[in-house]
Structure formats: C-alpha cells, structure tokens
Amino acid sequence: MIRAELAREDTWDLSTLFKDDTAWNEGLVLYEKMAERIPSFKGTLSKSADCLNAYLEFFRDLSILEERLGVYSGLRQSEDEGDSIARTMTGRFIMATTKVQAASAWAVPEIQAIPDADIHSFLAEPCLAEFTVYLAKLLRYKPHILSASEERILALHSEAESAVSEAFSVLTNVDIDFGSVDTPNGPCPLSQSTWSLFMESPDRELRKQAYTIFYRHFDSHKTTIATLYGAQVKQNVIKARIRNFPSARAATLFPDNVAESVYDNLIATVHENLPVLHRYYALRKRMLKLDELRHYDVYTPLVPAAVRKTRWDEAVDLIAAALSPLGCEYVDILTGGLRARWADRYENKGKRSGAFSSGSFTGAPYILMNYKEDSIRDVFTLAHEGGHSMHSWYSARSNPFMHYSYTIFEAEVASTFNEELLFQYLLKTADDPSLKRFLINKRTDEILATLYRQTMFAEYEKRTHELEEAGVPLTIDILRNEYRQLLIQYFGPEMVLEEFSDLECLRIPHFYNAFYVYKYATGISAALALARRVLSGGTQEREDYFAFLKSGGSHYPLESLKIAGVDMNSPEPIQAACAIFGHLVDQLETN
C-alpha cells in the first residue's frame, strides 16, 4: 500500500511541530537567520550574569527551533524513506546544524573559562534560575573541555565521525548479497532484516541453512569488518584521550555520571546467575527434543504463537486496562493520543520498519508503528513506545527546555515498565492456557535477550576497548577469540558452537555506539523492580514513579531512579531481575 491510500486517522498529525512542509522551510530560514547572531555574543559571557543569561536565552530559543526542525524532518523521512523531498529536508537540516555547531563551538569553552568565583556569583542571580541545572552539568565537564579553536576543529570533524559506522551499515545491509534460502515455498532472500525470521522458524534444517549461508558471507568479509570495528574502537579511545579521560568507557559513562562500578556490578551479578541461564538452555534442548543444542536453535520459540486478532482500538483498550494502576491521568492522556493522531499506525511502501517514539519539548510525543492486528507482539510494542511517549510528555511539562530531556539510560525504564504491566495483566486475565504459555515463553526470551545477552555484548565491548588501550591490535583472530570465550561462558555446557559462531561479533550494529548496550540490561532490571513496587504498593509508590517520569534531565539518571525507589548503584535490582528470569524458567518447566 502506498501512503496516499492510508486513512487520514491512521497517520500522525505533525502540525504540533509545523503546519506543513512550507512552514518547515520557513522555520529553517528563520533558524539560519537566528544563527547569524551567534558571533555577536562571543567575548561577552563572562561580563555579567545578565550577559550570560542573554546568550543562554538566545541559545535556548535557537535549540527549541532546531529540535522542532529535526523531529519534523526525521518523521517526514520515516514515512517514506524514498521520498526525495523529505530526504532533502533532512540533508538541509544536517548542513544547517553542522554550521551552527561550528559557529558556536567557542561558547562552552568561554563559559568554562569564567573564573569559579564569578560563575558561582552568577548562578546566585535570579535571571539564571532556568539555566542552573544546565550550567552545573556543563561546569562538570570543565576538565574535559578544550580551547575554543580545538573545540571548533572537533565540531567540524564531527560530521565525519560516523563514516566507520556508515561503512559498516552500507557493507552489511547493501553491498553484501547474502543470497537466498531454499524454503518449501521456493527461494527466499536472506538479509540482515530477514535473518531473525529464519532463526525463529520451527524448521531446524531451514534455520541451519540460513545460519550457514549468513555466516559464510561474514567469513568472506571478516577482515574488512574487523578493520572497521577496530577503527571504531581506536576512534573511541583517541577521543577519550583528547578529552583527558582515563579510558573510553569512563568517557562514555561520564555524561550520565554513572560510575564504572555500576557497569562492573552488572557483569559480575549476571556471571553469578549464569547457572539459571544454562538451565534454561538445557530446558530448551529438552523441549525442542534435540540431541545437540546448536547456535541456530536459540531463537525459535518454544511455544507456538498464540492466535489472537487485536484491532488498534482493542489494543488501546488492553493497554488502558493494564496501565490502570498508574491512574486516570496517565491512561487518559496516552489512550487519547493513541486514538487521536500521535501514532502513524500501519505499514506503507517505503516506510521505516520497526517502531519508535519521538518526543519533543513543543510537539506531541509521536509514535511510529507498523502495526499488525494478528501479532500480540505488536500490542506489547505499542505499550512500549507509549511508555517512551508518556515519559517525554511528563518531562516536557515539568522542566525548562534546557534540562527537560532525559537520558537513554532512563528511557528504557519507562517503556519496559509498561510492557511488564501489560504482561502481568494479560497473564492474570488470559483464559486460554496456550496464550499463557506463549506469554511466559515470550517474557523469558525477552529478559534473556535484554539482560543476559546485552550484558554479554557489554562485556565484549569492555574487553575490546581495554585491549586497544593496552596497545593490543584488534585483529580478526583476537576479536573472534574474545567473543568465543564469552559464547562458551554464557551459553554453557549444552551449547555446541559452530566453527564460525564467533563471527557474530562482526554483525552487531550497536558495537558502533560504544558502551550503549549495558543500558538495556540496567533498564530492564530497574523497570522490573519498579513495576513490582507500583503493583504491590500504594499511592506513595505510584507518586515516586511519577516523580521519576517528571524529573527529565533535572537529575542524573541514577538519582532519578533512586527517587522512584530503585538503587542501581547496588547489584540488588540486577539480582532481582535474574531471579524473575529464574521464576519464568520454572514456569516453563512446569507448564
């Protein structure tokens, strides 16, 4: 179906950002015109609190417009990736923001250069009240900010920093032809996007064939991809050293004020709970009636998918019932948006695949879906993205723009929290035993993928960056050896690995966004803890959770989560999440 054939009510209404493309173009012209004022502030920021405030108010207004422009063009492009008008808008926006970044590169160093006594005096002035959180976080970077000229060079270079990850994406998604897989319905193309579908197939020979063909092509390009990843790691290490951080990991965790001990606690606690993961793989081997558990056997569902058709409005009703413990305001706002035009509901030709939420300070918290009525998984996806959107909704209405935005560390908490409430509701109300078994299997595999698997990825990133920092070249053999050790450790004695199973380390795109994946594991652990706290608690526990949703960027993420009632400095939430996984494995064994 082409986009023009979709019903208007099934598409999002972007007018909360701009009325139409013409208005967006006018906004971009205004943005570029406003940016011409940037040089006029240079050299004035240290003169007085009023001078600093004048620049920050200008910068705030410019940034609000920039966010609106970026969100609108990004959403327009996601409607149809082949739309030349939308792609041109995105290109023009990127060019304009790159110029602004370069033109304003002097500002942060100039603020950093204000003598401590003066800046503390400025912060006491009422005119800067709106910016105190922003400035406090900015001043924390002082040891890592370079001179104005050096910052300008880095800003100009920033557009090229993504070249390595883009090369990886183009190579693995475009240039490598993975061929096809012979199926009972004839040859089917194999690609990065269809790979997971083949791995979920109940036909073991089909899984084996797809797995073998897939990794045969990675084997043919292994040296090139290893070189790309090695360059990415080297770039991460160099940037950390330029900014005077002790390590690449320390540099990446610094913005969230997360201690490296949190990362290490995650890995250590998951290691302690590997026996229950190994027990799950032993159960998987028995339930699939296999003589040997192979790497291509770990994704196929143990329980057939429940057959259930859920129309959009029915899905919204389900979500409303599941989230009722959060109260009427939350439910009414979310369901009102989902029934109105927050969401772009259905697939159309050229539309971006998957789902996402895109909140902003001034616009509605939009949701992209490719909703399918016969997939209960899509109901969970809608609840997940709704969690992101409501997080954005509360953050934007509870904070000034300069610190309304929450971190990625916190983002997955609100979304996974909603999924857990939906899971508990469906499990409690389902009359069909097959649906209950499916839900338990689904939740088990989700926690495995998000907690255990992402921790394994996080440990791999830790190892590769430490090797680079120690001066060890990241050759293909070293990368494979490190990854194979982790595969053996995490999958346990039941797994029979293929000779090329360790080539999996070459295909994970998240590795090009360093030290990101651990947030999935900490996020689901926090979400599970908070969901149980709200469901078993009362008004106070619910209000604590809302305090988290409303905190935006007013606190660092660990502080926000502590307000909600969970301490991620402690291994306890990770341990509790592993215990929940163990309980689900118990239920799979007995059902």
BELGI-V547859 format. One record per residue. N is the residue number from 1. RES is the residue in one letter. OMEGA is omega in whole degrees, 0 to 359 (999 if undefined). Layout:
BEGIN
N&RES&OMEGA  N&RES&OMEGA
END
This chain:
BEGIN
1&M&176  2&I&188  3&R&182  4&A&182  5&E&180  6&L&174  7&A&183  8&R&183  9&E&178  10&D&179  11&T&180  12&W&178  13&D&185  14&L&185  15&S&174  16&T&176  17&L&176  18&F&182  19&K&181  20&D&182  21&D&179  22&T&178  23&A&177  24&W&179  25&N&177  26&E&177  27&G&179  28&L&176  29&V&178  30&L&179  31&Y&180  32&E&178  33&K&178  34&M&183  35&A&179  36&E&180  37&R&187  38&I&182  39&P&184  40&S&181  41&F&185  42&K&179  43&G&184  44&T&193  45&L&182  46&S&186  47&K&182  48&S&176  49&A&180  50&D&179  51&C&178  52&L&179  53&N&180  54&A&179  55&Y&183  56&L&176  57&E&176  58&F&182  59&F&177  60&R&183  61&D&177  62&L&182  63&S&177  64&I&178  65&L&179  66&E&179  67&E&179  68&R&180  69&L&183  70&G&180  71&V&181  72&Y&182  73&S&178  74&G&179  75&L&177  76&R&180  77&Q&181  78&S&178  79&E&180  80&D&185  81&E&179  82&G&181  83&D&184  84&S&179  85&I&181  86&A&180  87&R&177  88&T&178  89&M&180  90&T&179  91&G&179  92&R&179  93&F&181  94&I&179  95&M&182  96&A&182  97&T&177  98&T&177  99&K&179  100&V&178  101&Q&179  102&A&182  103&A&183  104&S&183  105&A&180  106&W&193  107&A&181  108&V&176  109&P&180  110&E&176  111&I&180  112&Q&183  113&A&177  114&I&181  115&P&185  116&D&182  117&A&181  118&D&183  119&I&177  120&H&176  121&S&178  122&F&185  123&L&178  124&A&182  125&E&181  126&P&184  127&C&182  128&L&184  129&A&182  130&E&188  131&F&186  132&T&179  133&V&179  134&Y&182  135&L&179  136&A&178  137&K&180  138&L&181  139&L&177  140&R&180  141&Y&190  142&K&180  143&P&187  144&H&178  145&I&183  146&L&178  147&S&181  148&A&181  149&S&179  150&E&178  151&E&179  152&R&179  153&I&179  154&L&179  155&A&179  156&L&181  157&H&189  158&S&182  159&E&181  160&A&184  161&E&182  162&S&185  163&A&182  164&V&181  165&S&178  166&E&178  167&A&177  168&F&182  169&S&180  170&V&181  171&L&187  172&T&181  173&N&185  174&V&190  175&D&179  176&I&175  177&D&183  178&F&177  179&G&183  180&S&179  181&V&178  182&D&180  183&T&177  184&P&179  185&N&181  186&G&181  187&P&177  188&C&183  189&P&176  190&L&180  191&S&177  192&Q&183  193&S&181  194&T&182  195&W&184  196&S&179  197&L&177  198&F&181  199&M&178  200&E&182  201&S&175  202&P&180  203&D&185  204&R&180  205&E&177  206&L&177  207&R&181  208&K&180  209&Q&181  210&A&180  211&Y&183  212&T&180  213&I&183  214&F&184  215&Y&173  216&R&179  217&H&175  218&F&178  219&D&180  220&S&182  221&H&189  222&K&182  223&T&178  224&T&183  225&I&176  226&A&178  227&T&178  228&L&181  229&Y&177  230&G&178  231&A&178  232&Q&179  233&V&179  234&K&178  235&Q&178  236&N&182  237&V&180  238&I&180  239&K&179  240&A&180  241&R&178  242&I&183  243&R&172  244&N&172  245&F&181  246&P&181  247&S&177  248&A&179  249&R&178  250&A&180  251&A&183  252&T&181  253&L&185  254&F&183  255&P&180  256&D&182  257&N&179  258&V&179  259&A&178  260&E&178  261&S&178  262&V&178  263&Y&182  264&D&177  265&N&178  266&L&182  267&I&182  268&A&182  269&T&177  270&V&177  271&H&180  272&E&183  273&N&176  274&L&179  275&P&180  276&V&175  277&L&178  278&H&178  279&R&177  280&Y&180  281&Y&175  282&A&176  283&L&179  284&R&179  285&K&181  286&R&184  287&M&177  288&L&178  289&K&182  290&L&172  291&D&178  292&E&174  293&L&181  294&R&183  295&H&180  296&Y&179  297&D&192  298&V&183  299&Y&181  300&T&183  301&P&176  302&L&182  303&V&179  304&P&179  305&A&178  306&A&179  307&V&182  308&R&178  309&K&183  310&T&177  311&R&185  312&W&182  313&D&177  314&E&178  315&A&178  316&V&177  317&D&178  318&L&181  319&I&179  320&A&180  321&A&182  322&A&183  323&L&181  324&S&175  325&P&179  326&L&176  327&G&187  328&C&184  329&E&181  330&Y&184  331&V&182  332&D&180  333&I&182  334&L&182  335&T&175  336&G&178  337&G&181  338&L&179  339&R&175  340&A&187  341&R&169  342&W&191  343&A&168  344&D&202  345&R&195  346&Y&181  347&E&168  348&N&183  349&K&178  350&G&183  351&K&177  352&R&181  353&S&176  354&G&183  355&A&174  356&F&172  357&S&181  358&S&179  359&G&177  360&S&184  361&F&187  362&T&185  363&G&175  364&A&178  365&P&190  366&Y&180  367&I&171  368&L&176  369&M&166  370&N&194  371&Y&176  372&K&186  373&E&183  374&D&181  375&S&177  376&I&178  377&R&181  378&D&174  379&V&177  380&F&178  381&T&179  382&L&177  383&A&179  384&H&182  385&E&175  386&G&175  387&G&175  388&H&185  389&S&179  390&M&174  391&H&178  392&S&182  393&W&181  394&Y&180  395&S&183  396&A&183  397&R&183  398&S&185  399&N&169  400&P&183  401&F&189  402&M&174  403&H&178  404&Y&190  405&S&178  406&Y&184  407&T&174  408&I&179  409&F&182  410&E&190  411&A&184  412&E&180  413&V&184  414&A&181  415&S&181  416&T&174  417&F&180  418&N&178  419&E&181  420&E&177  421&L&177  422&L&178  423&F&181  424&Q&180  425&Y&181  426&L&180  427&L&182  428&K&188  429&T&184  430&A&177  431&D&184  432&D&179  433&P&180  434&S&177  435&L&179  436&K&179  437&R&179  438&F&181  439&L&180  440&I&177  441&N&180  442&K&183  443&R&177  444&T&181  445&D&178  446&E&179  447&I&177  448&L&184  449&A&186  450&T&182  451&L&185  452&Y&185  453&R&180  454&Q&175  455&T&175  456&M&177  457&F&180  458&A&179  459&E&177  460&Y&178  461&E&178  462&K&181  463&R&185  464&T&179  465&H&177  466&E&177  467&L&179  468&E&181  469&E&177  470&A&178  471&G&179  472&V&180  473&P&182  474&L&177  475&T&180  476&I&181  477&D&180  478&I&180  479&L&180  480&R&181  481&N&179  482&E&183  483&Y&180  484&R&177  485&Q&180  486&L&177  487&L&179  488&I&183  489&Q&186  490&Y&182  491&F&173  492&G&190  493&P&183  494&E&187  495&M&171  496&V&183  497&L&174  498&E&179  499&E&184  500&F&179  501&S&182  502&D&175  503&L&175  504&E&181  505&C&183  506&L&190  507&R&185  508&I&183  509&P&181  510&H&179  511&F&177  512&Y&172  513&N&196  514&A&173  515&F&179  516&Y&192  517&V&180  518&Y&181  519&K&175  520&Y&183  521&A&178  522&T&181  523&G&181  524&I&178  525&S&178  526&A&182  527&A&179  528&L&180  529&A&182  530&L&178  531&A&179  532&R&178  533&R&180  534&V&182  535&L&182  536&S&184  537&G&182  538&G&184  539&T&183  540&Q&180  541&E&178  542&R&180  543&E&176  544&D&180  545&Y&178  546&F&176  547&A&176  548&F&181  549&L&183  550&K&188  551&S&180  552&G&177  553&G&182  554&S&177  555&H&170  556&Y&190  557&P&180  558&L&177  559&E&179  560&S&180  561&L&178  562&K&175  563&I&181  564&A&177  565&G&179  566&V&183  567&D&182  568&M&170  569&N&180  570&S&175  571&P&186  572&E&179  573&P&177  574&I&179  575&Q&180  576&A&178  577&A&176  578&C&178  579&A&177  580&I&176  581&F&179  582&G&178  583&H&178  584&L&176  585&V&176  586&D&181  587&Q&177  588&L&181  589&E&186  590&T&180  591&N&999
END
